[in-house]
């Protein structure tokens, strides 16, 4: 596919022209359209929507005929509320190689990613749709969405080359098991699989979806709700579980694919944990309907060194676990030499989340916190915030410490000219050493 500029297409609302036009009040949503690159459509219900068509991609159907972009090959962002306190809901149409940068751009701005799936099965090239939602000042949300859409239309990176003489090298599965804290059965067909049953979750299906009337005619046996009907519990054996499968790839690296069962409250943190370790998210959706507590499933894949992949997955699973009292659900203790790697992944996740709230602060105040204010400006209103700007904090309830018990470091502006530099001093607790864990600033 040839790279070309993404064409932005929107439906522009029609307004009465003539002498009355000069008397109309200013459109409060106009700046949002300017940030997103095009004006949007103001609906009768008060929602403001901007839509872009993927006219840069020549998509064809099963018979090789073109599929017009207007058939649904589009991204959109819709806003409700007020420009000062808005809720944004939208969808981004991605090619496969655009999924990671689009997801990373949304999460860097604090916007939640709520689904990743396909809308078609016959198209070529394949398209994926990433749904999102967020709340805050509309301008801040729009800047994040624009940063996300700016990832579209870029050429795909070349596939990695297989080294000459590469061959499959089977990892030490005992080491993988120790990192994950759980053992799997012996490898089958070269695949080693480890599961984590979500025994910490109590989820029931709605009786309305599980009870059927005692009618002998199956055509009339539609699900209905009976007063006092049982609400069967979903047990791990029916799919309420996480899993990861490893395979020694002939390219010399280890391939992993898996699924993480997570509650809505932990979804964003699990996504951040997987991405911080370079794992690709391939699907976000539900597996059940009508459950008493909604759970989502995050599918993933990656290639690399088995111990590093297992470390990232272990951290993601620890984040999603909800065992009362903080009990450790893993019977096998961690390997000591992997503890520091797990802490590094946790630091990366925390830095991603701090970057998100720094974006909200900058959207409200018009600048990043100064070095003197530091990250405390996210908890307590700085003294010199201009009167015409709004500090909508606290953006954090408390300032987090890094996994080694030290404060995260912050300098603004950064020596390289970016808006700020944000980092952890890492395991050695000294700044400026190779083990520092950094986040990119200057958005």
LOVOMAR-397642 format. One record per residue (C-alpha): residue in one letter; x, y, z; residue number from 1. Coordinates in steps of 0.2 Angstrom, whole numbers, plus 2048, in hexadecimal, padded with zeros to 3 digits. Layout:
N
   resn    c1    c2    c3   resi
      a     X     Y     Z    NUM
...
This chain:
443
   resn    c1    c2    c3   resi
      x   800   800   800      1
      x   807   811   7FB      2
      x   807   81E   809      3
      x   7FD   82D   806      4
      x   7F6   83B   810      5
      x   7E6   837   81A      6
      x   7D7   840   812      7
      x   7CC   848   820      8
      x   7BA   848   81B      9
      x   7AC   84F   826     10
      x   79A   854   824     11
      x   799   866   827     12
      x   789   86C   82F     13
      x   77F   878   824     14
      x   77B   889   82C     15
      x   76F   897   826     16
      x   778   8A3   81C     17
      x   775   8B5   819     18
      x   773   8C4   825     19
      x   76E   8B8   833     20
      x   77F   8AF   832     21
      x   788   8BD   83A     22
      x   77C   8BD   849     23
      x   77F   8AB   84D     24
      x   788   8A7   85D     25
      x   79A   8A0   85C     26
      x   79A   88D   85A     27
      x   7A2   887   86B     28
      x   7A8   877   862     29
      x   7B1   880   854     30
      x   7C2   87F   85C     31
      x   7C0   86C   85E     32
      x   7BE   86A   84B     33
      x   7CD   875   849     34
      x   7D7   86A   854     35
      x   7D1   85A   84B     36
      x   7D5   862   83A     37
      x   7C3   864   833     38
      x   7B3   86B   839     39
      x   7A6   85F   840     40
      x   793   85C   840     41
      x   789   863   84E     42
      x   77A   858   850     43
      x   769   85C   857     44
      x   76C   853   867     45
      x   77B   85E   86A     46
      x   789   852   866     47
      x   797   858   85B     48
      x   79F   84B   84F     49
      x   7AE   84B   844     50
      x   7B0   83D   837     51
      x   7BF   838   82C     52
      x   7BF   82C   81E     53
      x   7CD   820   81A     54
      x   7CE   825   808     55
      x   7E1   823   809     56
      x   7DF   810   809     57
      x   7D9   806   7FA     58
      x   7CE   7F9   802     59
      x   7C7   7EB   7F8     60
      x   7BA   7DE   7FB     61
      x   7B9   7CB   7F8     62
      x   7B8   7CD   7E5     63
      x   7C5   7DA   7E4     64
      x   7B9   7E8   7E2     65
      x   7BC   7F9   7EB     66
      x   7B3   7FC   7FB     67
      x   7AE   80F   7FC     68
      x   7B4   817   80C     69
      x   7A3   81E   80F     70
      x   79E   80B   813     71
      x   7A5   80D   824     72
      x   7B8   80F   821     73
      x   7B9   81E   82D     74
      x   7BE   824   83E     75
      x   7B4   830   848     76
      x   7B4   83A   858     77
      x   7A4   840   860     78
      x   7A3   84C   86F     79
      x   794   84F   87B     80
      x   793   85B   88A     81
      x   79C   86C   88A     82
      x   7AD   871   883     83
      x   7B3   873   895     84
      x   7AD   862   89B     85
      x   7AA   856   88C     86
      x   7A9   843   889     87
      x   7B0   83D   879     88
      x   7AC   82C   871     89
      x   7B3   826   861     90
      x   7BB   819   855     91
      x   7CB   819   84B     92
      x   7CC   80E   83B     93
      x   7DE   807   83B     94
      x   7E8   7FC   830     95
      x   7F2   7EE   83A     96
      x   802   7F8   83B     97
      x   7F9   807   842     98
      x   7F1   7FE   851     99
      x   800   800   85D    100
      x   803   813   85A    101
      x   7F1   817   85A    102
      x   7EE   80F   86B    103
      x   7FE   816   872    104
      x   7F8   828   86C    105
      x   7E7   826   874    106
      x   7EE   81F   885    107
      x   7FC   82D   885    108
      x   7EE   83A   886    109
      x   7E4   830   893    110
      x   7D6   82A   888    111
      x   7CF   819   88B    112
      x   7CF   80C   87E    113
      x   7C0   801   880    114
      x   7BF   7F6   870    115
      x   7CA   7F0   862    116
      x   7C2   7E5   855    117
      x   7BE   7E3   843    118
      x   7AE   7E9   83A    119
      x   7B0   7DF   82A    120
      x   7B7   7CE   825    121
      x   7B9   7D0   812    122
      x   7C4   7DF   811    123
      x   7D6   7E0   80B    124
      x   7E0   7E7   812    125
      x   7D9   7E3   823    126
      x   7D2   7F1   82E    127
      x   7D0   7F2   840    128
      x   7C5   7FE   84A    129
      x   7CB   805   85B    130
      x   7BD   80C   866    131
      x   7C1   819   873    132
      x   7B9   825   880    133
      x   7C0   832   88B    134
      x   7BA   841   896    135
      x   7C1   852   899    136
      x   7C4   863   891    137
      x   7BF   860   87E    138
      x   7CE   868   878    139
      x   7DA   85C   881    140
      x   7D0   84D   87B    141
      x   7D0   854   869    142
      x   7E3   856   86A    143
      x   7E5   844   86F    144
      x   7D9   83E   862    145
      x   7E2   848   855    146
      x   7F3   841   85B    147
      x   7EB   830   859    148
      x   7E4   833   847    149
      x   7F5   83A   842    150
      x   7FC   828   843    151
      x   7F1   823   835    152
      x   7F7   823   823    153
      x   80A   820   828    154
      x   813   812   81E    155
      x   814   801   826    156
      x   825   7FD   82D    157
      x   82F   7EF   824    158
      x   82D   7DE   82B    159
      x   83B   7D8   836    160
      x   848   7CD   82C    161
      x   84B   7BB   832    162
      x   85D   7BA   836    163
      x   867   7AE   82B    164
      x   869   79D   833    165
      x   85B   7A1   83F    166
      x   852   792   847    167
      x   846   78F   855    168
      x   84D   78F   866    169
      x   842   788   873    170
      x   841   793   883    171
      x   844   78C   894    172
      x   831   789   898    173
      x   835   787   8AB    174
      x   83C   799   8AB    175
      x   82D   7A0   8A2    176
      x   822   797   8AF    177
      x   82C   79E   8BD    178
      x   82A   7B0   8B6    179
      x   817   7AE   8B4    180
      x   816   7A5   8C5    181
      x   80B   797   8BD    182
      x   810   787   8B4    183
      x   807   781   8A5    184
      x   806   76F   89E    185
      x   814   768   894    186
      x   816   770   883    187
      x   80A   76A   875    188
      x   80F   76C   863    189
      x   81D   777   869    190
      x   810   783   872    191
      x   812   786   885    192
      x   802   78E   88C    193
      x   7FF   795   89D    194
      x   7EE   79A   8A4    195
      x   7E9   7A5   8B2    196
      x   7D7   7A1   8B8    197
      x   7CE   7B1   8BE    198
      x   7C8   7A9   8CE    199
      x   7C8   7BA   8D6    200
      x   7B9   7C0   8CC    201
      x   7A7   7BC   8D0    202
      x   79D   7BE   8C0    203
      x   78C   7B8   8BD    204
      x   781   7B8   8AD    205
      x   771   7C1   8AC    206
      x   762   7B5   8AF    207
      x   759   7BD   8A0    208
      x   767   7B6   895    209
      x   768   7A5   89D    210
      x   756   79F   8A1    211
      x   74A   798   894    212
      x   738   795   896    213
      x   732   783   897    214
      x   72A   783   885    215
      x   72C   772   87B    216
      x   72D   77C   86B    217
      x   73F   782   86A    218
      x   73B   790   85E    219
      x   731   798   86D    220
      x   73F   795   87A    221
      x   745   7A7   87A    222
      x   74F   7AD   88A    223
      x   744   7B6   896    224
      x   746   7BC   8A8    225
      x   73E   7B3   8B6    226
      x   73C   7BB   8C7    227
      x   748   7B2   8D3    228
      x   751   7A9   8C5    229
      x   763   7A4   8C8    230
      x   772   7AE   8C1    231
      x   77F   7A0   8BD    232
      x   791   7A5   8C1    233
      x   79E   7A5   8B4    234
      x   7AD   79A   8B9    235
      x   7BE   79A   8B2    236
      x   7BB   78A   8A9    237
      x   7AE   793   89D    238
      x   7BB   7A0   898    239
      x   7BD   7AC   8A7    240
      x   7D0   7AB   8A6    241
      x   7E0   7B2   89F    242
      x   7EC   7A8   894    243
      x   7FD   7A9   88B    244
      x   804   79D   87E    245
      x   816   79D   87A    246
      x   81E   795   86A    247
      x   830   795   864    248
      x   830   79D   853    249
      x   83B   797   845    250
      x   841   7AA   844    251
      x   84B   7A7   854    252
      x   83F   7B0   860    253
      x   830   7AB   86A    254
      x   81E   7AE   865    255
      x   811   7B2   872    256
      x   7FE   7B3   870    257
      x   7F2   7B5   87E    258
      x   7E2   7BD   886    259
      x   7E0   7C6   896    260
      x   7CF   7C6   89F    261
      x   7CD   7D7   8A7    262
      x   7C0   7E2   8B0    263
      x   7BC   7F3   8A8    264
      x   7C4   7FC   8B7    265
      x   7D5   7F4   8B3    266
      x   7D4   7F4   89F    267
      x   7DE   803   89C    268
      x   7EC   7FE   8A9    269
      x   7ED   7ED   8A0    270
      x   7EF   7F5   88F    271
      x   7FC   800   896    272
      x   806   7F2   89D    273
      x   806   7E7   88E    274
      x   80B   7F6   882    275
      x   819   7FB   88E    276
      x   821   7EA   88B    277
      x   81F   7EB   878    278
      x   810   7DF   877    279
      x   804   7E2   869    280
      x   7F1   7E3   86D    281
      x   7E7   7DA   860    282
      x   7D5   7DA   867    283
      x   7CB   7E2   875    284
      x   7B9   7DC   877    285
      x   7AD   7D2   882    286
      x   7AA   7BF   882    287
      x   79A   7BF   88C    288
      x   789   7C9   88C    289
      x   77F   7CD   89B    290
      x   78C   7CA   8A8    291
      x   78A   7D2   8BA    292
      x   79B   7DA   8B8    293
      x   7A1   7DE   8A7    294
      x   7B2   7D6   8A3    295
      x   7BC   7D9   893    296
      x   7C9   7CF   88A    297
      x   7D9   7D6   883    298
      x   7E2   7CB   876    299
      x   7F4   7CE   873    300
      x   803   7C7   869    301
      x   815   7CA   868    302
      x   826   7C3   863    303
      x   836   7C5   86D    304
      x   840   7BD   87C    305
      x   835   7B1   886    306
      x   83A   7B8   897    307
      x   837   7CA   892    308
      x   826   7C6   88B    309
      x   821   7BC   89A    310
      x   826   7CA   8A6    311
      x   81B   7D6   89D    312
      x   80C   7CA   89D    313
      x   80F   7C6   8AF    314
      x   80E   7D9   8B4    315
      x   7FE   7DB   8A9    316
      x   7F6   7CC   8B2    317
      x   7FB   7D3   8C3    318
      x   7F3   7E4   8BF    319
      x   7E2   7DC   8BB    320
      x   7E2   7D0   8CA    321
      x   7D5   7D5   8D7    322
      x   7D8   7C8   8E5    323
      x   7D1   7CF   8F5    324
      x   7DE   7D3   902    325
      x   7EC   7D4   8F5    326
      x   7EF   7C1   8F6    327
      x   7FB   7BA   8E9    328
      x   7F1   7AF   8DD    329
      x   801   7A7   8D6    330
      x   807   798   8E0    331
      x   819   798   8D8    332
      x   824   7A7   8DE    333
      x   82C   7B2   8D2    334
      x   83E   7B0   8CC    335
      x   849   7BD   8D6    336
      x   852   7C2   8C6    337
      x   841   7C8   8BE    338
      x   83B   7D2   8CC    339
      x   844   7E2   8C5    340
      x   83E   7DF   8B4    341
      x   82C   7DF   8BA    342
      x   82F   7EF   8C4    343
      x   835   7F7   8B4    344
      x   825   7F3   8AB    345
      x   81B   7FA   8B9    346
      x   825   80A   8B8    347
      x   822   80B   8A6    348
      x   80F   809   8A9    349
      x   80F   817   8B6    350
      x   819   823   8AB    351
      x   80C   820   89D    352
      x   7FE   825   8A9    353
      x   807   834   8B0    354
      x   80A   83A   89E    355
      x   7F7   838   89B    356
      x   7F3   844   8A9    357
      x   801   850   8A5    358
      x   7F8   852   894    359
      x   7E8   856   89D    360
      x   7F1   863   8A8    361
      x   7F9   86B   899    362
      x   7E8   86C   890    363
      x   7E0   875   89F    364
      x   7EE   880   8A4    365
      x   7F6   884   893    366
      x   808   87D   898    367
      x   810   86F   8A1    368
      x   815   870   8B3    369
      x   825   879   8B6    370
      x   834   870   8BE    371
      x   831   87A   8CE    372
      x   81F   874   8CF    373
      x   823   862   8CA    374
      x   816   855   8CA    375
      x   80F   85C   8D9    376
      x   805   868   8CD    377
      x   7FB   859   8C9    378
      x   7F5   857   8DB    379
      x   7F4   869   8E1    380
      x   7F0   878   8D7    381
      x   800   883   8D3    382
      x   800   895   8D9    383
      x   803   89D   8C8    384
      x   7F6   895   8BD    385
      x   7EF   8A3   8B3    386
      x   7DE   8A9   8B8    387
      x   7D7   8A6   8A6    388
      x   7DC   894   8A7    389
      x   7D4   886   8B1    390
      x   7DD   879   8BC    391
      x   7D1   86A   8BC    392
      x   7DB   860   8C8    393
      x   7DF   857   8D2    394
      x   7E5   84C   8C3    395
      x   7ED   840   8CF    396
      x   7E7   83C   8E1    397
      x   7F9   839   8E7    398
      x   80A   839   8DF    399
      x   80F   828   8DB    400
      x   820   821   8E0    401
      x   82A   816   8D4    402
      x   82B   803   8D7    403
      x   83C   806   8E0    404
      x   833   813   8EC    405
      x   83A   823   8E5    406
      x   831   832   8DD    407
      x   82F   833   8CA    408
      x   83B   840   8C4    409
      x   834   84F   8B9    410
      x   83D   85E   8B0    411
      x   834   86B   8A5    412
      x   83A   86F   898    413
      x   844   860   894    414
      x   857   863   88E    415
      x   852   85C   87D    416
      x   845   86A   87B    417
      x   835   860   87E    418
      x   828   866   88A    419
      x   82F   85B   899    420
      x   839   84C   89E    421
      x   832   83F   8A9    422
      x   83B   830   8B0    423
      x   83E   824   8BE    424
      x   850   822   8C4    425
      x   84E   80F   8C3    426
      x   855   801   8CD    427
      x   865   80A   8D2    428
      x   85B   819   8D8    429
      x   868   825   8CF    430
      x   863   831   8C1    431
      x   86D   831   8B0    432
      x   871   81E   8B1    433
      x   86D   811   8A3    434
      x   85F   809   8AE    435
      x   854   81A   8AE    436
      x   843   816   8A8    437
      x   83C   825   89E    438
      x   82C   82B   896    439
      x   82C   836   887    440
      x   826   848   889    441
      x   823   857   87F    442
      x   812   854   878    443
